[in-house]
């Protein structure tokens, strides 16, 4: 039997998804396990975690060897558990006897530097800079009137701030659209930035007008996964619309999910062609290019923003995406549960061939 392990920082993460995958694993000849980096005994290199029992259709406590194939679903935060988990996962990734379904991305800054080099992709990337001083914000805001601050290692829309200039004041808003500070002087802005950078490194970009006519933030989320032949396959695309007045269209922040086809069909024909051309360029080029630059990947979440004029922008790229657009719009779709198993078999055959 082939062994596949779900690795998460906390033992209750990804339970529903990993269970659905495990229920289908027996027909592929795969045994599925779940564990955290802390479940590995450093002396014996045995794991005390959970194994899916096909007969009982449930997880049981078990001690086992580190699975040959690992599905990394570790989301690192600023807490001690995350900080201690990361080097253990890196150790696993350097072991020649273990194959990860995908190796993931470095920081958002490293992503930006690579994508901006590609001649077909660079027109779709907003100007991005590392946030280091008040002058970084002031220079950008002179041209753009508003900037967005994103954690360099963030995900799921957390830790995002928008800075808007209104008359002689800078208004700092959190992701929910609440004003958390009014700033008049450069020194006060620098003090706020210093406090921000104590917890995470940040990037700044122009705050693009990606709202509906009702002042709702919206974007388009794409989910890609590798298929049984090791080729990229689009699993779904959907429009995400956030609450009026908020800054981001993230489902965890309360955004709703809508069918992409219904949305695009409401767009005027000339603009629809313009948008579709941009989307096709990005989706045809980006997944393979990212893999060339950063190593093996299994899945990719891609967020695209569309302005009122029809300009397409790459907002975010995520190597550990959620799957809510699939489960919300097509709950009967089993591809997202079958995909890790099929790709695992593909990798197993590749390893045997080599």
Residue, then its C-alpha position, 0 to 999 in steps of 0.5 A: x500500500x502507498x502511504x499518504x500523510x496530511x501534515x498540519x500545524x494543529x491536529x484539528x485542521x483540514x479534518x473534513x477534507x482529509x476525511x473525504x479524501x481518506x474515504x476514497x483512498x482504499x480503491x487507489x491502494x493508498x493508506x491515509x494518515x494525519x499528523x502534526x510535525x510534533x507527532x514525530x519522535x525525533x529519536x525513532x522517527x516514528x509518528x504517533x498520529x491518526x490512521x484512517x480505518x477503511x473498515x470503520x470509516x473513521x480515524x484511529x490512533x496509530x504509530x507508523x513510519x513517516x508516510x512516503x508521500x506528504x500533503x503539506x497543509x501547514x499554515x504558519x502564523x506568528x505563534x510559537x507552535x508555527x515557528x517550531x513546526x516550520x523547521x521540522x517540515x523543512x527537514x522532511x522536505x530535504x529527506x530523499x525518501x519522502x515526496x511532497x505533493x507540492x513544495x509551496x511558495x516562498x514569501x509574497x515578495x519573492x513571488x512578485x519579483x519572479x512574476x514581474x520578470x515574465x513578459x506576458x504576466x508583468x502587465x497584470x501585476x500591481x506595482x509592489x514594494x516592501x514597506x520599510x518607512x513612512x516615505x514608502x507610503x507617502x510616495x505611493x499615495x501621492x500617485x494613487x490616493x490609497x495603498x493597501x498593506x499586505x503581510x509578506x507571509x499572510x494568508x486568508x486576508x488577515x493583517x491587511x490594512x488600507x491607507x487612504x488620503x482624505x484632505x490633510x489626513x491619512x485614514x488607516x482602515x482594517x480589512x472590515x473597513x473600520x478606521x483604526x487611526x487618523x494620521x496627520x504627521x509623518x512621524x506618527x505614520x512612521x510610529x504606526x509602521x514600526x509597530x506593524x513591522x514588529x509582527x510581520x514584514x509587509x508589502x504595499x501596493x496601490x489600492x485598486x478600485x475592485x468594487x461593485x457599484x454597491x461598494x462591495x469588494x469583489x474578485x475572482x478565485x480560481x482553483x487549479x490542481x494537478x490531474x492523474x497525468x501530472x498536468x494542471x487542471x482548473x477545478x473551478x472559478x467563482x466570483x467572491x463578493x464581500x460585504x459593503x464597505x469592507x476591503x477584501x472579498x475573502x470568504x472567511x471574512x464573510x464574502x459570498x460566492x457566485x457563479x462566474x458564468x452568470x457574472x461574465x455574461x452580464x458584462x458588455x461584449x467588448x469588455x467581456x472579450x478584454x477580460x476573457x483575454x486577460x484571464x486566459x493569458x494568466x491562467x494558461x501561463x502562470x501555473x507552469x511558470x510558478x512551478x518552473x521558478x519555485x519547484x513542484x506544486x500540486x495545487x494553486x489558488x489564484x485571485x484576480x481583480x477586475x476594475x470597472x474598465x475591465x482591467x485584470x490584475x493578479x491579486x494573490x497566488x496561494x500554493x495552499x488554497x481553500x476549496x470553498x468555491x467548489x464545495x459551495x457551487x458544486x458540492x457533488x464535485x468529487x474531483x477535489x477529493x480524488x485529485x490528491x489520490x490520483x496525483x499521489x499515484x502519478x508520483x508513485x509511478x514516477x518514483x518507481x520509473x526513476 
